[in-house]
Amino acid sequence: MVMAGRIKLSFHSRVLLAVMAFCWVLVATFMVFQYQREKDFKRALLDTELQANNLRVIEALADGESPDNVVRRIDDHSGDMRVTVIAADGAVVYDNNDLTPFPSANHNSRPEIRQARESGRGFTVGRHSESDDMDYFYSARLGDDGIVVRSAVPYSHTIQEFLRADQTLLWILAAMTLLMSLAGFLATRRISLSVSRLDRFAARAERGEHIFGDEGFPRDELGSIASHIVRLYVQRDRQHREALRQEREKIELKKQLTSNINHELKTPVASMLVCLELLRDHPEMTPGEKQEMLDRVMANACRLDRLLKDVSTITRMDEGAAMISKEKVDLTALVGEVVADERLLTSMAINVEMPPLSITGNRQLLESLFRNLIDNAIAYSGGTLISIKADESCRFVFRDNGCGIPEEHLPHVFGRFYRLDKGRSRAAGGTGLGLAIVRNAVAIHGGEISVRNDSGLRFDFNLRG
């Protein structure tokens, strides 16, 4: 369990502390090692100098010379070097220190003497002498017949300074440690910058806030990964929002479609009911009057049939292009068949200019596309000519020479149940879904359609198979 009041360190602080701790431990270890190494080197240097004196004494004794003569010839830089000769049994046989009583204790227990007897030479740093109550640096060497010659210099301030490690190296290492700490701070700060920004991004994403992905990241591997994560999330978020928007639009369109269908059904159904009631309640009607009522019922039934077919078509389009089967369609032949049928229903001339074209599409939707355009021109244009032109790239121009429509209505002509003149449209038998079906059919076949006035009404669209 996390303790209450516990200080929570940031990612940057934790990484920085880890890096700095590693640097400091590494430098401190090197400093201790180097410091001890330099001290050992200087001790060995002083021991070597004293051992040279010991060797000269041993050689002089081997030649039968008096120790005093040898000691007087030795150039002692401190002027107070002490030379002692110890016999094999540990007794002192010579000592040049005349200021204290002659040593009488057995010296074989002294550390430097014991080392010399074991390995030939030995030294001790700063050991206290009981004879003159001083601290010395002792250096001993084993000679012939078991004798040991020991040289010693007082462990004075001068000797201590000589044996102390050079402080300059320590200051250099300290400065290097500070520089490494600064470099570690800058490096970890750069790393933590990406992590901190990712943390803020995750918090905003968790709260459902809109993220634009405009926050920059450092130009390194971690920054690149963070940027990819943010861009991927932003892209997915946009796709999700777009999908939600489209879903809301679909729901709204379905509501509008349902409302419009209910409205469109009322008129023909009401008219049919009126006619049927008249036929039922007035059997005395003349044959001519009865035929008129039946004709009205038939016209409204046909209108209902067209409406239901158009609603079925546009509903199938809304379910998705992937649900619509496609096959190879001879577009030139299809347009020819539609035009041949429509010529039987109108006095308007219909001219077709198009090369042989074939695309992969849905034959029923393509037929509905051209049939609705022609029916719309016949019913509302008031013109005398319909022209259909296409090129090898399946770019079509459909136009009539009629009256066109006011400019303010052009953006809305592809809307469902949109009518310029509702009374006139119903009288013409239109369902208000024809141009909406045209637009969706073009979109399902990978194209786009536009409309404008050009000496009549002109539709430009393209199809892709």
LUMSE-683626 format. One record per atom (N, C-alpha, C, O, CB): x, y, z. Coordinates in steps of 0.2 Angstrom, whole numbers, plus 5000, padded with zeros to 4 digits. Glycine has a CB too. Example, Ala and Ser with C-alpha at 12.3 -4.5 7.8 and 13.67 -1.06 7.14 Angstrom:
506649725039/506249785039/506649845039/507149835042/505749785045/506449895035/506849955036/506450005039/506750065040/507049975029/
END
This chain:
500449945000/500050005000/500450065000/500950065004/499550005006/500350114996/500750174996/500550215002/499950235004/500550214989/501050245005/500950285012/500750345010/500950375005/501650285015/500250375014/499950445013/500550495014/500950485019/499450455018/500550545010/501050595010/501650575007/502150615007/501150615017/501750515004/502350495001/502450544995/502050554991/502350424999/503150564994/503250614989/503350564982/503750524982/503950644990/502950594977/503050554971/503450594966/503350654964/502250554968/504050564964/504550594960/504350584953/504050534951/505250564961/504450634949/504350624942/504750574938/505250554941/504350694938/504550554932/505050514928/505650544927/506250504928/504650494921/505750604925/506350644924/506750634931/507350624930/506250714922/506450654937/506850654943/507150584944/507750574946/506450674949/506750534943/506950464945/507550444940/508050414942/506350414944/507450454933/507950434929/508650474930/509150454930/507750454921/508550544932/509150584933/509450564939/510050554939/508950654934/509150544945/509450514951/509750454949/510350444952/508850504956/509450404945/509850344944/510450354940/510950324941/509350304940/510450404935/511050414931/511550444935/512150434935/510850464925/511350494939/511850534943/512150484948/512750494950/511550594946/511750444951/512050394956/512550354953/513050334956/511450354960/512350324947/512850284944/513550324942/514050294943/512550254937/513450384940/514050424938/514450434945/515050424945/513850494935/514150454950/514450474956/514850414959/515350414961/513950504961/514450354959/514750294962/515350274958/515850254960/514250234962/515350274951/515850264946/516450304948/517050284948/515650264939/516350374948/516850424949/517150414956/517750414957/516650494948/516750404961/516950394968/517450334969/517950334972/516450384973/517250274965/517650214965/518250224962/518850204965/517250154962/518250264956/518950274953/519350324957/519950314958/518750304946/519050374961/519450414965/519750384971/520350394972/518950474968/519350334974/519650294980/520250254977/520750244980/519150254983/520150214971/520650174969/521250214967/521850194968/520350134962/521150274963/521750304961/522150344967/522750344967/521550364956/521750364972/522050394978/522450344982/523050354983/521450424983/522150284983/522550234986/523150204982/523650194985/522150174988/523050204975/523650184971/524150234971/524750214971/523350174964/524050304971/524550344972/524950344978/525550354979/524250414970/524550334984/524850334990/525350274990/525850274993/524350324996/525050214988/525550154988/526150164984/526650144985/525150094985/526050204978/526650214974/527150254977/527750244977/526450254967/526950314981/527450354985/527750314991/528350324992/527050414987/527350274994/527650234999/528150184996/528750184999/527050195003/528050154991/528550114988/529150154985/529650124986/528150074982/529050214983/529550254981/530050274987/530650264986/529350314978/529750294993/530150304999/530450245001/531050245003/529650335004/530150185001/530450125003/530950104999/531450075001/529850065003/530950114992/531550094988/532150144989/532650114989/531250114980/532050204991/532550244993/532950224999/533550225000/532350314994/532550205004/532850175010/533150115010/533650095013/532250175016/532850065005/533050005004/533750005001/534249965002/532649965000/533850064997/534550074994/535050084999/535650054999/534550134989/534850125004/535350135010/535450065014/536050055016/535050185015/534950025015/535049965018/535449925015/535949885018/534349935019/535449915008/535849875004/536649895005/537049855005/535649874997/536749965005/537349985006/537649965012/538249955013/537450065005/537249975017/537549955024/537649875024/538149855027/536949965030/537249835021/537349765021/537949745017/538349705019/536749725018/538149785012/538749765008/539349795012/539849755011/538649805001/539249845015/539849875019/540049825025/540549805026/539749945022/539449795028/539549745034/539849685031/540349655034/538949735037/539649665025/539949605022/540749615020/541049565020/539549585016/540949675019/541649695018/542049705024/542649715024/541649755013/541649695030/542049705037/542049775039/542449795044/542649675036/541749825036/541749895038/541249905043/540749875044/541549935032/541449955047/541049975053/540350005051/540350045046/541450025058/539849995054/539150025052/539250105053/538950135049/538649995057/539550125058/539650205059/539950235052/539650285050/540050225065/540450205050/540750235044/540250235038/540250285034/541350195042/539850185037/539350175032/538850235032/538650265028/539050105031/538550235039/538050285040/538250355039/537850395036/537750275047/538850365041/539150435040/539250455032/539150515030/539850445043/539350405028/539450415021/538750425017/538650455012/539750355018/538250395020/537550405017/537250475017/537250505022/537050355021/537050495011/536850565011/536050565013/535650545009/536950595003/535950585019/535250585021/534950655020/535150705023/535250565029/534450655016/534150715014/533750745020/533650815020/533650705008/533550705025/533150735030/533650755036/533450795041/532650695033/534250725036/534750735041/534650705048/535050705052/534750815043/534050665048/533950625054/533750555053/533250535056/533450665058/534050525048/533850455047/534150405052/534750415054/534150435040/533750365054/533950315059/534150245056/533650215053/533450305065/534750215058/534950155055/535050105061/535350115066/535550155050/534750045060/534749995065/534949925062/534649905057/534049985069/535349885065/535549825063/535349775068/535549775074/536349815062/534949725066/534649675071/534949605069/534949585063/533849675070/535149575074/535449505073/534849455072/534349475072/535849485079/535149395070/534649335069/534149325074/533549305073/534949275066/534449335081/533949315086/533549375088/533149365093/534449295092/533549435085/533149485086/533449545090/533149595092/532549465089/534049525093/534349575097/534649635092/534949625087/534949545101/534649695095/534949755091/535649755093/535949755098/534549815093/536049755087/536749755088/537049825086/537649835087/537049695083/536649865083/536849935081/536249975080/535749955077/537349935074/536350035083/535850095082/536150155082/536550175087/535250085087/536050205077/536450265077/536150315080/536350375080/536550285069/535550305084/535250355088/535550365095/535450315099/534450345089/535950415096/536250425102/535850465107/536150475113/536950455101/535250485105/534850525110/534450485114/534150515119/534450575106/534450425113/533950375117/534450315120/534950305117/533350355114/534150285125/534550225127/534550175122/534150175117/534150195133/535050135122/535150085117/534550035117/534450005123/535850045117/534250015111/533649965112/533849905114/534349875112/533349965105/533449875119/533649805122/533149755120/533249695121/533749815129/532549775118/531949735116/532149695110/532449715106/531349775116/531849635110/531849585104/531449615098/530849635099/531649515106/531749625093/531449665087/531149615082/530849635077/531949705084/531249555083/530949505078/530149505077/529849485072/531149435079/529849535082/529149545082/528849605079/528249615077/528849545089/529349655077/529149715073/528949695066/529249645063/529749765073/528349725064/528049705057/528549705051/528649665047/527549755056/528949765051/529449765045/529949715046/530249695041/529749835045/530249695052/530749645053/530449575051/530749535048/530949645060/529849565053/529449505051/529449495044/529549445041/528849495055/529249545041/529149545033/529849535030/529849495025/528849615031/530349565032/530949555029/531249485030/531549465025/531449605033/531149455036/531349385037/530949335032/531149285030/531349365044/530349355031/529849315027/530049325019/530049275016/529149325029/530049385017/530149395010/530749435008/530849445002/529549435008/531149455012/531849485011/531749555012/532349595012/531949475004/531149585012/531149665013/530449675016/529949635015/531249705007/530349735019/529749755022/529749825024/530249855025/529549705027/529149855025/529149925027/528449935031/527949895031/529149975022/528549985036/527950005040/527850075040/528350115040/528049975047/527250105039/527150175038/526850205045/526350175048/526650195033/527250245048/526950285054/526950245060/526450255064/526350315052/527350195061/527350155067/527750195073/528250225072/527650085066/527450185079/527750225085/528350185088/528250125089/527150235090/528850225089/529450195092/529450205100/529350265102/530150225089/529450155104/529450155111/530050185114/530050215119/529350095114/530650185110/531250205113/531350285113/531650305118/531850175109/531150315108/531150385108/530450425107/530450485106/531650405102/529950385108/529250405108/529150455101/528850505102/529150455114/529350425095/529150455089/528850405084/528950345085/529850485086/528550435079/528250395074/528750395068/529050445066/527650425071/528950335065/529350325060/529050295054/528550255054/530050285062/529450305048/529250265042/529850215042/530450235041/529250305035/529750145043/530250095043/530350055037/529850045034/530150045049/530950045035/531050005029/531649955031/532249975032/531250045023/531549885030/532049835033/532149795027/531749785022/531749795039/532849765027/533049725022/533449665025/533849675030/533449755017/533349605023/533749545026/534449545022/534449545016/533349485025/534949535027/535649525024/535849455025/535549405027/536049575027/536549445025/536849385026/536849365034/536849405038/537649385024/536949305035/536949275042/536349295046/536349295052/537549295045/535749305043/535149325046/535049395049/534649405053/535049275052/535549435048/535549505050/535049545046/534949525040/536249535050/534649595049/534249635046/534449705047/534549725053/533449625048/534549745042/534649815042/534049855041/533649845036/535249835037/533849895046/533249935045/533450015045/533850035049/532749925051/533150045040/533250125040/532550155042/532050125040/533450145033/532550205045/531950245047/532050315046/532550345048/531750215054/531450345044/531450425044/530850445048/530350405048/531450455037/530950495052/530350515056/529750535052/529750565047/530550575061/529150505054/528550515051/528250595052/527750605056/527950465053/528650635049/528550705051/528050735046/527750705041/529250745050/527850805047/527450835042/527650835035/527250825030/527250905044/528350835034/528650835027/528450765024/528350765018/529350855027/528650715028/528550645025/527750635024/527550605019/528850595030/527350655028/526650645027/526350685021/525950655017/526250675033/526650745020/526450775014/526750745007/526350745002/526750855014/527350715008/527550675002/527150615001/527050594995/528350655004/526950585006/526550515005/525850535003/525450485001/526550475011/525550595004/524850605003/524750614995/525250634991/524650675006/524250584993/524050584986/523950664983/523750704987/523450544984/524050674977/524050734974/523250754974/522850724971/524350734967/523150814977/522450834977/522150864970/521550864969/522350894982/522650874966/522350904959/521950854955/521450874952/523050924955/522150794956/521750734952/521050734955/520550724952/522050674953/521050744962/520350744965/519950794963/519350784961/520450744973/520150854962/519750914960/519550904952/519050924950/520150984960/520050874948/519850864941/519250814941/518850824937/520450834938/519350764945/518750714945/518150744948/517550724945/518950654949/518150784953/517550814955/517250864950/516650864949/517750864961/517650894946/517450934940/517150894935/516550914932/517950984937/517450834933/517150794929/516450764931/516050754927/517650734927/516450754938/515750724940/515250784939/514650764937/515850714948/515350844940/514850894939/514650904932/514050904930/515150964942/515150894927/515050894920/514550834918/514150844914/515650894916/514750774921/514350724919/513650724922/513150704919/514650654922/513550754928/512950764931/512550814926/511950804925/512950794938/512850864924/512450914920/512250884913/511750894911/512950974918/512750844910/512550804904/512050754905/511550754901/513150774901/512050724911/511450674913/510850714914/510350684912/511650644919/510850774917/510250814917/509950834910/509350824909/510350874921/510350854906/510150874899/509850814895/509350814892/510650904895/510250754896/510050694892/509350664895/508950654891/510550644893/509350664902/508650634904/508150684904/507550664903/508750624912/508250744903/507750794902/507450784895/506850794894/507950864904/507850774891/507650764884/507250704883/506750704880/508250764879/507450654886/507050584886/506450594890/505850574887/507450534890/506450624896/505750634900/505350684896/504750684898/505950664907/505550724892/505150774888/504550734884/503950744884/505550814884/504850684881/504350644877/503850604881/503250594880/504750594872/504150574887/503750534892/503250584895/502650564895/504150504897/503450644897/502950694900/502350714895/501850714897/503350754902/502550724889/502050744884/501650684882/501050694881/502350764878/501850624882/501450564881/500950554887/500450534886/501850504880/501250574893/500750564899/500250614899/499650604900/501250584906/500350674897/499850724896/499350704890/498750714891/500150794894/499650684885/499150654880/498750604882/498150604880/499650634874/499050554886/498550494888/498050524893/497450494893/499050444892/498250574897/497750594902/497150634898/496550624900/498050644907/497350674893/496850704889/496450654885/495750664884/497150754884/496750604882/496350554879/495850514883/495350494881/496850504876/496050504890/495650464895/495050514896/494550484897/496050454901/495150574897/494550624898/494150634892/493650664892/494850684900/494350604886/493950614880/494050684877/493550704873/493250604882/494550714878/494650784875/494850774868/495150724866/495150824879/494650824864/494850824857/495650844857/495850894859/494450874853/495950794853/496750804852/496850814845/496650784841/497050744855/497250874844/497450894837/498150864835/498250864829/497450964837/498550844840/499150814838/499750864836/500150854832/499150764833/499650924839/500050984837/500650994842/501051034841/499651044836/500650954847/501250964852/501850924849/501850864848/501050934859/502450964849/503050934846/503350884851/503250894857/503450984843/503850844848/504250794852/504950804850/505050824844/503950724851/505450784854/506150794852/506250744846/505950694845/506550774858/506750764842/506950734836/507450674837/507950674836/507250774831/507150624841/507550564842/507050504842/506550514840/507850564850/507350444844/506950384843/506350384847/505850364845/507450324844/506450404853/505850404858/505350454856/504750444856/506050414865/505650514854/505150564851/504750544845/504150554844/505550634850/505150504840/504850484834/504250434836/503750434833/505350444830/504450384841/503850334843/503250374846/502750354844/504150284848/503450424850/502850464853/502450494848/501850494848/503150514858/502850524843/502450564838/501950514834/501450534832/502950594833/502250454832/501850404829/501250384833/500750374830/502250344827/501350374839/500750354844/500250404844/499650394843/501050344851/500450474844/499950524844/499650534838/499050534837/500350594846/500050534832/499650534826/499250474824/498650484821/500250534820/499450414826/498950364825/498350374829/497750354827/499350294828/498350394836/497750404840/497350464836/496750454836/497950424847/497650514834/497250574831/496950544825/496350564824/497750634830/497250504821/496950474815/496350434817/495850434814/497450444811/496450384822/495950344824/495350384827/494750364826/496150294828/495550434831/495050474834/494650514828/493950514829/495350524839/494950534823/494550574818/494150524814/493550534813/495050604813/494450464813/494050414810/493350394814/492850384811/494450354808/493550384820/492950374825/492450424825/491850414825/493250354832/492650484825/492250544826/491850544819/491250564819/492550614827/492150534813/491850534807/491350484806/490850494803/492350534801/491550424809/491050364809/490450384813/489850364811/491350304811/490550414819/489950434823/489550484819/488950484820/490250464830/489850534816/489550584812/489050554807/488550564806/489950634809/489450504803/489050474798/488450434800/487950424797/489550434794/488550404806/488050364809/487450404811/486850384810/488350324815/487650464814/487150504816/486750534810/486150544810/487450564820/487150544805/486750564798/486350514796/485750524793/487350584793/486550454796/486150394794/485450394798/484950384795/486550334794/485550394804/484950394809/484550454807/483850444807/485150394816/484850514806/484350574804/484050564798/483450584797/484850634805/484450534793/484150524786/483550474787/483050484783/484650504781/483650424791/483150374791/482550404795/481950384793/483350314796/482650444799/482050474803/481750524797/481050524797/482250524809/482150564794/481850604788/481450564783/480950574781/482350644785/481750504781/481450464776/480850434779/480350434775/481950404774/480850414785/480150384788/479650434788/479050424786/480350354795/479850494790/479350554791/479050564784/478450574783/479650614794/479550574779/479350594772/478950534769/478450554765/479950604768/479050474770/478650424767/477950424770/477550414766/479050354769/477950434777/477250434780/476850494776/476250484775/477350444787/477250554775/476850604772/476650594765/476150604763/477350664773/477150564761/477050544754/476450494754/476150494749/477650524751/476350444758/475850394758/475150424759/474650394757/476050344763/475150474763/474450494765/474050514759/473450504759/474550554770/474350554755/473950584749/473650534745/473050524744/474350634745/474050484742/473750434738/473350384741/472850364739/474350394734/473450364747/473050324751/472350354753/471850324752/473350304758/472450424755/471750464756/471350464750/470750454750/471950534759/471650474744/471350484738/470950414736/470450414733/471750504732/471350364737/471050294735/470550274740/470050254738/471650244736/470550294746/470050284751/469350324749/468850294749/470250304758/469450384747/468950424745/468550394739/467950384739/469150494743/468950374734/468650344728/468350274730/467750264727/469250334723/468650234734/468250174736/467650184740/467150144739/468750124739/467650234744/467050244748/466450264744/465950244745/467250294754/466650304739/466150334734/465850274730/465250274729/466450384729/466250234728/466050174724/465650124729/465150094726/466650134721/465850124735/465450074740/464750114741/464250074742/465850064746/464750174743/464150204745/463650234740/463150254742/464350264750/463950234734/463450264728/463450214723/463750224717/463750334726/463050164723/463050114718/462650134712/462650114707/462650044720/462250194713/461950224708/462350264703/462050294698/461350264710/463050264704/463450304700/463450274693/463350214692/464150304702/463550324688/463550294681/464150264679/464650264683/463450364676/464150224674/464750184672/465350234671/465950214673/464650144666/465250294668/465750334667/466050364673/466650364674/465550394663/465650374678/465850404685/466250344688/466750354692/465350424689/466050284688/466350224691/467050214688/467550204692/465950164691/467150224681/467750214678/468250274680/468850254681/467650214670/467950334681/468450384683/468750374690/469250384691/468050454683/468250344695/468550324701/469050274701/469550274705/467950304706/468950224697/469450164696/470050194693/470650174695/469150114692/470050234689/470650264686/471050304691/471650294691/470450314680/470650344695/471050374701/471350324705/471950334708/470550424705/471050274707/471250224712/471950194708/472450184712/470750164713/471850174702/472450144698/473050194698/473650174699/472250124691/472950254697/473450304696/473850314703/474450314704/473250374694/473450314709/473750324715/474050254717/474550254721/473250334720/473850194715/474150134716/474850134713/475350104716/473650074714/474850154707/475450154703/475950204706/476550184707/475350174696/475650254709/476150304712/476450274718/477050284720/475750374714/476050234722/476250204728/476750144726/477250144730/475650164732/476650114721/477150064719/477850094717/478350064719/476850024712/477850154713/478450184712/478750204718/479450204719/478350244707/478350234723/478650264729/479050204733/479550214735/478150294733/478650144733/478950094737/479550064734/480050044737/478450034738/479550064727/480150044723/480750084725/481350064726/480050034716/480650154724/481150204725/481450194733/482050204734/480950274724/480950194737/481150184744/481650124745/482150124749/480550184749/481450064742/481850004743/482550014740/483049994742/481449944739/482550054734/483150064731/483650104735/484250084736/483050094724/483350164738/483850204741/484050174748/484550194751/483450274742/483550134751/483750104757/484250054756/484750044760/483150064760/484250014751/484849964749/485450004748/486049974750/484649924743/485450064745/486050104744/486350124751/486950124752/485950164740/485850144756/486150164762/486450104766/486850124770/485550194766/486250044765/486549994768/487349984766/487649944770/486149924767/487550014761/488250004759/488349974752/488049934750/488649964764/488850004749/489049984742/489349914742/489249874737/489550034739/489649894748/489949824748/489349774748/489549714746/490349814755/488749794750/488149744750/487849734743/487449694742/487649764755/488049784738/487749784731/488249744727/488749754726/487649854729/487949694723/488249644719/488449684712/488049724710/487949584717/489049674709/489249704703/489449654698/489649594700/489749754704/489349674692/489549624686/489749674680/489649734680/488949574684/489949634675/490149674669/489549694665/489149654664/490649624664/489549764664/488949794661/489149824655/489549874655/488549844666/488749814649/488849844643/488449914644/487849914643/488649804637/488749964645/488450034647/488150064640/487550094641/488950084650/488450054635/488150084629/487450044627/486950084625/488650074623/487449984628/486849944626/486349964631/485749964630/486949864626/486549964638/486049984643/485750054642/485050054642/486349984650/486150104640/485850174639/485350164633/484850204633/486350224638/485550124628/485150124622/484450094624/483950114621/485450074617/484450044628/483850004630/483350054634/482750064632/483949944634/483650094638/483250144642/482950194638/482350214639/483750174648/483350224633/483150274629/482650254624/482150284623/483750304625/482650194622/482150164618/481450154621/480950174619/482350094615/481450134628/480850134632/480550204633/479950214632/481050094638/481050254635/480750314636/480550354630/480050394631/481350354639/480750344624/480550374618/479750354617/479450394614/480950354612/479550304619/478850284619/478350324623/477750324622/478750204620/478650354628/478250394633/478250464633/477950504636/478450374640/478650494628/478750564627/478850584620/478950544616/479350594631/478650654619/478750674612/479350714612/479550734606/478150724611/479750714617/480450754617/480950704613/480950644614/480650764624/481350744610/481850704606/482450684611/482650724615/482150744600/482750624610/483250604615/483850584610/483750534607/483050544619/484350624610/484950604606/485550574611/485650594617/485250674603/485850524608/486350494612/487050494608/487050464602/486150414614/487550514611/488250514608/488750484613/488950514617/488450584605/488950414612/489350384616/489750324613/489450294609/489050364623/490350314614/490750264611/490550194615/490250204620/491550274612/490750144612/490650074616/490950084623/491550094623/490950014612/490550074628/490850074635/490650014639/490049994639/490650144638/491049984643/490849934648/491149944654/491749964655/491049864645/490849934660/491049944667/490849894671/490349854669/490850014669/491149884677/490949834682/490449874687/490749914690/491549804685/489849854687/489349894691/488749854692/488649794690/489249954688/488249884695/487549854696/487149874691/486949934690/487349874703/486849824687/486449844681/485849884683/485649934680/486349784677/485549864688/484849894691/484949964693/484550004691/484549854696/485549974696/485650044698/485850094692/485650144692/486150044704/486250064688/486450104682/485750124678/485750174675/486950064678/485350074677/484750084673/484350134677/484050174674/484350014672/484250134683/483850174687/484150244687/483850294687/483850154695/484850254686/485150314686/484950354679/484750414680/485950304685/485050324674/484850354667/484050364667/483850414664/485150314661/483650314669/482950324668/482750374673/482250414670/482650254671/482950384679/482750444683/482950514680/482550564680/483050434690/483550514677/483750574674/483250594668/483050654667/484450574671/483150544664/482650554658/481950574661/481650624658/482650494653/481750534665/481050554668/480950624671/480450654670/480850494673/481550644675/481550704678/481450764672/481150814673/482150714682/481850754667/481850804661/481150804658/480950854656/482450784656/480850744657/480250744653/479650774658/479250814655/480050664652/479750764664/479150784669/479250864670/478750894671/479150744675/479850894671/479950954674/480251004669/480251064671/480250954680/480650984664/481051034660/480651074656/480751134655/481550994656/480051054653/479751094648/480051104641/479851144637/479551154651/480551064640/480951074634/480751024629/480250984629/481751064635/481151024623/480950974617/481550934616/481450884612/480851024611/482150934619/482750894617/483050874624/483250914628/483150934613/483250804624/483750784629/484350754625/484250714620/483350724633/484950774628/485550754625/485950714630/486050734636/485950814622/486250654628/486650614632/487350604628/487350574623/486350544634/487850634631/488550624628/489050594633/488950604639/488850694626/489450554630/490050524635/490650514631/490650514625/489750454637/491250504634/491850494631/492150434633/491850394637/492350554633/492750414631/493050344633/493250344640/493250284642/493650344629/493250394644/493350394651/492750384655/492750394661/493750454653/492150374652/491550374656/491350434659/491050434665/491550314661/491550494656/491250554658/490650574654/490650574648/491850614658/490150584658/489450594655/489250674655/489350704660/488950554658/488850694650/488550754651/487850744649/487650724643/488850814646/487350754653/486650744652/486350814653/486350844658/486350694657/485950834647/485650904647/485050904644/484850854639/486150954644/484650954645/483950964641/483951044639/484351074642/483350944645/483551054635/483451124633/482851164636/482551204633/483451134625/482751144642/482151164645/482251234649/482751274647/481851114650/481851244654/481851304657/482351314663/482551364666/481151324660/482651254665/483151254671/482751264677/482151264677/483651304670/483151284682/482851294689/483251354692/483751364690/482951234694/482851384697/483251444700/483851424703/483951374706/482751474705/484351474703/485051454706/485051434713/485451394715/485451514705/484551464717/484551444724/484351374726/484451354731/484151494728/484051344721/483851274722/484351224720/484251164721/483151264718/484851244716/485351194713/485651154719/485751094718/485851234709/485851184724/486251144729/485751094733/486051044736/486451184735/485151094732/484651054735/484351004731/483950964733/484151094739/484451004724/484050954720/484150884721/483750844719/484250974713/484750864724/484850794725/484650774732/484750714734/485650784725/484250814736/484050794742/483450754742/483050754737/483850854746/483250714747/482750664747/482050704748/482050744752/482850614752/481550694743/480950724744/480950794743/480450834745/480550704750/481450824740/481550894738/481150904732/481250874727/482250914738/480750954732/480350974726/480351054726/480251084731/479550944727/480351074720/480251144718/479551174719/479351224722/480551164712/479151134716/478451144716/478051074718/477951034714/478151174709/477851074724/477651004727/476950984723/476950924722/477551014734/476551034722/475951014719/476050994712/475750944710/475451074718/476451024708/476651004701/477050934701/476850894697/477051054698/477450924706/477850864706/477350804707/477450754704/478350864711/476950814712/476450754713/476050744707/475850684706/476050774720/475750794704/475350794698/475750754693/475450714689/475150854696/476350764692/476750724687/476950654689/477250614685/477450764686/476750634695/476850564698/477550554701/477750494702/476750524692/477950604702/478550604705/478550584712/478150594716/479050664704/479050544714/479150524722/479550564726/479550564732/479350454722/479950614722/480450654726/481050624728/481550654731/480150684732/481150554725/481850524727/482250504721/482750484721/481650454730/481950534715/482350514709/483050534708/483550494707/481950544703/483150604710/483850634709/484250604715/484850604715/483850704709/483950594721/484350564726/484650494725/485150474726/483950554733/484250454721/484450394719/485050404713/485450364713/483850354715/484950454709/485450464704/486150484708/486650454706/485250524700/486150524712/486750544716/487050484719/487650474719/486650594721/486650444723/486950384726/487150334721/487650294723/486450354731/486850324716/487050274711/487750294708/488150254707/486550264705/487850354707/488450384704/489050374709/489550344708/488450454702/488850384716/489350374721/489550304722/490150284723/489050404728/489050254722/489250184722/489650164717/490050114718/488550144722/489650194711/490050174705/490650214705/490950224700/489650184699/490850244711/491550284711/491550354708/492150374707/492050244709/490950384706/490950444703/490750504707/490550494713/490650444696/490650564704/490350624707/489950654702/490050644696/490950674709/489450684704/488950724700/488850794702/488850804708/488250684699/488750834697/488650904698/488050924693/487950894688/489250954697/487750984695/487151014691/487251084690/487451124695/486450994694/487051114685/487051184683/486551204678/486351154674/487751204682/486451264677/485951284672/486451304666/486951344667/485551354674/486251274660/486651294654/486151284648/486151234645/487251234653/485751334647/485251334642/484751274643/484551244639/485551334635/484651274649/484251214652/484551184658/485051224661/484151154646/484451124660/484751094666/485251044663/485151004659/484251054670/485951054666/486451004664/486750964670/486850994675/487051054660/486850904669/487150864674/487850834671/487850804666/486650804676/488350844675/489050814673/489150764678/489150774684/489550874673/489350704676/489550644681/490050604677/490050604671/488950614684/490350564681/490850514679/490650444683/490450444688/491550534680/490850394679/490750324682/491450284682/491850294677/490250284678/491550244687/492150204687/491950134688/491650114692/492650224692/492250084684/492150014684/492649984688/492649924688/491949984678/
END
